[in-house]
């Protein structure tokens, strides 16, 4: 079984120790390193190439948002899952724009962390219900939203995109459409290429802006 290689990034030692202890219960997770600042996180990603970075937002030096943007530029295959105590719009949107695949509130870490970690490691997204609501509302109100109908996509691609926007994994989409997971993955890669997206969060924004999904069809609560 492939293990998810994780880098923990938080300036508080007690938080890193708590995350390490929590994740030690799961055989499919391996903590490959820790970092105490955004700069150190970027450097450690260069050295370790983890599958997922668990990233705090507020740290000394460059912020977690800035570190996320730099990590995605240097190592696009590394996914970033942001852990935050903030529930406000001004925190959620910059995180998504920086390229993070997930936004998880620290108060829900005990129940949601492993699900979020596994999701982003598979190239999916994981947003807290509040973060999902903020993202949908932003796509609804932005003046650059386009009413295009997605004619550049095939009917199958539009079908899969709608399911991605609902938060379904590749395996769940495969079962829903009676396809193989590899076929779904192939369609997902084509969608990301056409949309200029790097993860499921950006694909969801693409779908919302082009009215391929209903704005009220938010990601389900976990």
C-alpha positions as CSV (number, residue, x, y, z in Angstrom):
1,X,0.0,0.0,0.0
2,X,1.4,3.4,-1.0
3,X,1.7,5.8,1.9
4,X,0.9,9.5,1.8
5,X,4.1,11.4,2.5
6,X,3.2,14.4,4.6
7,X,5.1,17.6,5.6
8,X,3.8,19.3,8.7
9,X,4.1,23.1,8.7
10,X,3.2,25.1,11.8
11,X,5.2,27.5,14.0
12,X,3.7,26.0,17.2
13,X,5.5,22.9,18.4
14,X,2.5,21.7,20.3
15,X,0.4,21.8,17.1
16,X,2.9,19.8,15.1
17,X,3.2,17.3,17.9
18,X,-0.5,16.9,18.0
19,X,-0.8,16.4,14.3
20,X,2.0,13.9,14.3
21,X,0.3,12.0,17.1
22,X,-3.1,12.0,15.4
23,X,-1.8,10.8,12.1
24,X,0.4,8.1,13.6
25,X,-2.8,6.0,14.0
26,X,-3.1,5.6,10.2
27,X,-0.9,3.1,8.4
28,X,-1.3,4.9,5.0
29,X,0.3,8.1,6.3
30,X,4.0,8.9,6.8
31,X,5.3,12.1,8.3
32,X,8.5,12.9,6.3
33,X,9.3,16.2,7.9
34,X,8.3,19.3,9.8
35,X,8.8,23.1,9.2
36,X,8.3,26.0,11.5
37,X,7.9,28.8,8.9
38,X,6.8,29.4,5.4
39,X,10.4,29.8,4.2
40,X,11.4,26.5,5.8
41,X,8.4,24.8,4.3
42,X,9.4,25.8,0.8
43,X,13.0,24.6,1.4
44,X,11.8,21.3,2.8
45,X,9.5,20.7,-0.1
46,X,12.4,21.1,-2.4
47,X,14.3,18.5,-0.5
48,X,11.5,16.0,0.4
49,X,8.9,16.3,-2.3
50,X,6.1,15.3,-0.1
51,X,2.7,14.3,-1.4
52,X,0.8,16.7,0.9
53,X,1.8,19.7,2.9
54,X,-0.3,20.5,6.0
55,X,0.1,24.2,6.1
56,X,-0.8,26.8,8.8
57,X,-1.7,30.3,7.5
58,X,-0.3,32.6,10.1
59,X,3.5,32.1,10.7
60,X,6.6,34.3,11.1
61,X,8.1,35.4,7.8
62,X,6.2,34.6,4.7
63,X,2.6,33.6,5.3
64,X,1.2,30.1,4.6
65,X,-0.6,31.6,1.6
66,X,2.7,32.9,0.1
67,X,4.4,29.6,0.9
68,X,1.6,27.7,-0.8
69,X,1.9,29.8,-3.9
70,X,5.7,29.2,-4.0
71,X,5.4,25.5,-3.3
72,X,2.9,25.0,-6.2
73,X,5.2,26.9,-8.5
74,X,8.2,24.8,-7.6
75,X,6.5,21.4,-7.1
76,X,3.1,21.3,-8.8
77,X,2.6,17.7,-7.9
78,X,2.7,18.5,-4.2
79,X,-0.8,19.2,-2.8
80,X,-1.3,21.7,0.0
81,X,-4.0,21.3,2.6
82,X,-4.4,24.5,4.7
83,X,-5.3,24.2,8.4
84,X,-6.7,27.5,9.7
85,X,-8.7,28.8,12.7
86,X,-10.1,31.6,10.4
87,X,-13.5,31.3,8.9
88,X,-13.6,34.6,7.1
89,X,-13.8,35.2,3.3
90,X,-10.5,37.2,3.3
91,X,-8.6,34.1,4.3
92,X,-10.4,31.4,2.3
93,X,-10.2,33.0,-1.2
94,X,-6.5,33.8,-1.1
95,X,-5.8,30.2,-0.1
96,X,-7.7,28.9,-3.1
97,X,-6.1,31.4,-5.4
98,X,-2.7,30.4,-4.2
99,X,-3.3,26.8,-5.4
100,X,-4.2,25.0,-2.2
101,X,-6.3,21.8,-2.7
102,X,-8.1,22.1,0.6
103,X,-9.1,24.3,3.5
104,X,-9.8,22.7,6.9
105,X,-10.7,24.5,10.1
106,X,-8.5,23.5,13.0
107,X,-11.5,23.0,15.2
108,X,-12.6,20.1,13.0
109,X,-9.1,18.5,12.6
110,X,-10.0,15.6,15.0
111,X,-12.9,14.4,12.8
112,X,-12.0,15.6,9.3
113,X,-8.2,15.6,8.9
114,X,-7.7,12.0,7.6
115,X,-10.5,12.4,5.1
116,X,-9.2,15.7,3.9
117,X,-5.6,14.3,3.7
118,X,-6.6,11.3,1.7
119,X,-8.8,13.4,-0.6
120,X,-6.1,15.9,-1.6
121,X,-3.5,13.2,-1.9
122,X,-5.7,11.7,-4.6
123,X,-5.9,15.0,-6.5
124,X,-9.4,15.8,-5.1
125,X,-10.4,18.8,-3.0
126,X,-11.6,19.1,0.5
127,X,-13.3,22.3,1.7
128,X,-15.0,22.9,5.0
129,X,-18.7,23.5,4.4
130,X,-18.2,27.2,5.2
131,X,-15.2,27.5,2.8
132,X,-17.3,25.9,0.1
133,X,-20.1,28.4,0.7
134,X,-17.7,31.3,0.5
135,X,-16.2,30.0,-2.8
136,X,-19.6,29.5,-4.4
137,X,-20.7,33.0,-3.4
138,X,-17.5,34.5,-4.8
139,X,-18.0,32.8,-8.1
140,X,-21.6,34.1,-8.2
141,X,-20.7,37.7,-7.5
142,X,-17.4,38.2,-9.4
143,X,-17.9,40.5,-12.4
144,X,-15.7,38.4,-14.6
145,X,-18.0,35.4,-14.4
146,X,-18.8,34.3,-17.9
147,X,-22.2,32.9,-19.0
148,X,-20.6,30.5,-21.5
149,X,-22.2,27.1,-21.8
150,X,-19.0,25.1,-21.9
151,X,-19.3,24.2,-25.6
152,X,-15.5,23.4,-25.7
153,X,-16.2,20.4,-23.5
154,X,-17.7,17.1,-24.5
155,X,-20.9,15.9,-23.0
156,X,-19.0,13.3,-21.0
157,X,-16.6,15.9,-19.7
158,X,-19.4,18.2,-18.7
159,X,-21.1,15.3,-16.9
160,X,-17.9,14.4,-15.0
161,X,-17.2,18.1,-14.2
162,X,-20.6,18.4,-12.6
163,X,-19.8,15.5,-10.3
164,X,-16.4,16.9,-9.5
165,X,-18.1,20.1,-8.5
166,X,-20.3,18.1,-6.2
167,X,-17.2,16.9,-4.4
168,X,-17.2,13.3,-5.6
169,X,-13.9,11.4,-5.8
170,X,-12.7,9.5,-9.0
171,X,-13.9,6.2,-7.5
172,X,-17.4,7.6,-6.7
173,X,-17.7,9.2,-10.2
174,X,-16.6,5.8,-11.7
175,X,-19.4,4.0,-9.8
176,X,-22.0,6.7,-10.7
177,X,-21.2,6.6,-14.4
178,X,-20.2,2.9,-14.6
179,X,-16.7,3.8,-15.8
180,X,-13.3,2.7,-14.7
181,X,-11.4,4.9,-12.3
182,X,-8.6,5.2,-14.9
183,X,-11.1,6.5,-17.5
184,X,-12.4,9.1,-15.0
185,X,-8.8,10.2,-14.2
186,X,-8.1,10.6,-17.9
187,X,-11.2,12.8,-18.3
188,X,-10.2,14.8,-15.2
189,X,-6.7,15.5,-16.7
190,X,-8.3,16.6,-20.0
191,X,-10.7,18.9,-18.0
192,X,-7.8,20.4,-16.0
193,X,-5.9,21.1,-19.3
194,X,-8.9,22.7,-20.9
195,X,-9.8,24.8,-17.9
196,X,-6.2,25.7,-17.0
197,X,-6.9,24.2,-13.5
198,X,-4.5,22.5,-11.1
199,X,-7.0,20.8,-8.8
200,X,-10.7,20.1,-8.1
201,X,-11.2,23.4,-6.4
202,X,-10.2,25.3,-9.5
203,X,-12.3,23.0,-11.7
204,X,-15.3,23.8,-9.5
205,X,-14.7,27.5,-9.9
206,X,-14.4,26.9,-13.7
207,X,-17.8,25.1,-13.7
208,X,-19.5,27.7,-11.6
209,X,-18.3,30.6,-13.7
210,X,-19.6,29.0,-16.8
211,X,-22.9,28.0,-15.3
212,X,-22.2,24.3,-15.8
213,X,-23.4,23.6,-12.2
214,X,-26.0,25.4,-10.1
215,X,-24.5,27.9,-7.7
216,X,-26.5,26.3,-4.9
217,X,-25.1,22.8,-5.6
218,X,-22.4,23.2,-3.1
219,X,-19.9,20.6,-1.9
220,X,-21.6,18.2,0.6
221,X,-20.8,18.3,4.3
222,X,-18.3,15.7,5.4
